[in-house]
Amino acid sequence: MSRYTGPAYKRSRRVGISTLETGRELLKKPYVPGQHGRSRRRKLSNYGIQLTEKQKMRFTYGLGERQLQRVYVSASKMKGIHGENMFRILESRLDNIVFRMGMANTRSGARQLVNHGHVLVNGNKVDIPSYQVSPGDKISVKENSKTQKSIKEALDRVVKTVEYISFDKEKLEGSYVRYPERSELTADINESLIVEYYSR
């Protein structure tokens, strides 16, 4: 599977939101990338608007096309609103939980921590970033990984935390308390348009 390795800031500018959730990407250049970015005025069709919303979610959570499509299929089989179910699945990914705890500055950094085997779930090593964490699960850093410089630096930069995750910075362990409410997540993504995109 191909993976995007280009500038994250450019991708954020392309869809018009901060996909890193820092807000820094659009401070200096709040317009689309490219030579004519300042003057470009795009009038999107309904399909184009739906596509942009889908890309916002994909870029924010760092997924490939097929991965996001599988998330939609799983969400459509769950009870409740499909769009909110998609958010629930994405927020329950292990790499996202590690990011929300503040052990990495970005989701790609969190994905690398998981891939390299630094993270434990209920005391067992899990190196699959897409692993679905359930409310009540305990997430911690492996004992011999607690001196990781990148983790310490990331925790020093944490400015906000979320209520549905608890974390002890000293012990480097925490838990997924509950599923998030829709109001606690970004308002920049319209999930109903993503559902319309996939249900065409």
N, C-alpha and C positions, 0 to 999 in steps of 0.2 A: 504494500500500500504506500502510495506517495505521501510525503509529509511536507507541509509548507515550512520553508526555512528562511523566508524573506523577512523584511522589517515588519514588526508588529504594529508600529505606528502607522505605516502606510495602509495596512489592512483596516485599522480603526478609522482612518480618514475616509477610506473608500465607502464604508457603511454608515459613517456619521456618528458613531458612539465610541466610548472608551471600552474596548474589548478586554483590556487588562484591568478594568475597574479602578484605575487610579485617577483618571481625568486629565492626565498630563499629555496624552497624545494629541489632543485638539487645542491645546492652549496657544501654541505659536502659529499653527496653520489649520484653522477650522474650516477647511475646504477640501474637496477631493484632490487626490494626488494627480500629477501630470502637468505638462507645460501650460495648459489652459485651465488649470484647476480653479483659479480665482473667478474666471468669467463664465465657467461652464454652468449652464442652467438646464438640468435634466428634468424632463417631464416624463414620468414613468407610467407605463400601463399598469393595469391591475396585477397582471402577472409579474411585472417588474417590481412592484411594491412587495408582493408576497415573497419573491425571490430574495429581495434585500433583507426582509425580516428573517428568513431562513438562514441567510449568511451571517446575520448578526449573532444568532444563537450558535451556529457552527463555529464561528471565529472565537466567540467568548469562551466556549467550553473546549476549544481545541480539538474538534472532531472532524473526521473525514465524512464525505457524502454518504457512504454506505453505513457508517456508524450512526449518523443522525437518523437515517431512514429506519434503521433497526430500532432506535429509541422510539420513533413514532409508532411503529408496529406494536412494540411492547406496551406503549401508553394507551393505544387504542383498545387493548385487551383488558385494561384495568377499569375498575369502576370510577366514576367521576368525570371531570372535564378533561378531555384529551390534552389540551395545551398545558394545563396545570400538572397533569401527570407526567408530561415530558420534563418539566422543570424538576419535579420530584425525583425522577430517575437520574437526571443530570447532577442534581445537588447531592445525591446519595453515592455518587462515584467516589472511590477511595482517593483519587488524585485531587478531586474538588474538596473533600473533607480536610485533607492535609493542607491545601491552600487556605481554606477558611480558618484553620487553626493558626495560621501565620507562620508555619514552618518553611514556607517558600514564598517568594515575592510574586510569582506567577504560577499559573496552572501547569505550564510546561516544566517549570522547576520542580513542582510537586510531583509531576509524572516521573521525572528523572529520579527523585528520591525513592519512589515506590519501585520503579524498575530495577534499581540497584539494591533492593532488598533491605532498606534502612527502616522500613515501617512494619509494625506488628498490629494485627487485628485480633483482639481477645487472646494475646500472647503468642499467636502464630504468625510467622512471616508470610506476607502476601505481596507478591511482586507484579500484580496485575492491576494497572491503573483504573480499569473500568469495573473492578470488583464492586458489587453493590453492598454498601454498608447499611445495616439495619439500625433503627433507633435502639439505643441501649448498648450497642457495641463499643468496646474500649479500643482506642487507637493510641499507640505509643511508639516511641523510637527505640530501636534495638539498643541494648546496653552499650555495645562497643561502637555505636554510631552517635552517641550523645555528645561527643566532642566535635562533631561536624561543624566546621567554621561557617558553612553556608546557612545552616539552620539557626545558629546563634545570631548571625547578621540579619537574617530575615525577621526573627522575633524582635530584634531591636528596632526594626522599622515599622512594626505593626501600629496602625493608628486607629483601627476600628475592629470590633469583633461582632459576631452574630449571636443572637440569643439561643438559637437552636443547636449550638455546639458549645461544650464546655472544654476548657483547656488549662492545664497547670504548667506554666512556663518553667518552673523549677524542676519538676519531675519529667517534663516533656511527655505528658500523657493527658488524654482527655477522652471525651465520649460524644457520640452523636445522640443528642438528647431527644430530638423529635424531628419529624418532617417539617420543613419551613412552610410558612404561610405565603401565599402569593404576594401579599403586601410587603413582605420582607425582602423580596427579590427585585431585580432591576425593572424599572418601568419603561426602559428604552426598547424592550423587545415586546412586540405584539404577537403572542403565541397563537391567537385565533387565526391570524393570517398564515401562520406556518401550517396549521392544520388544514386550512383551505388549500394551500399549495400542494400538500401531499394527498389530499382527497380529490384532486382533479380527475 
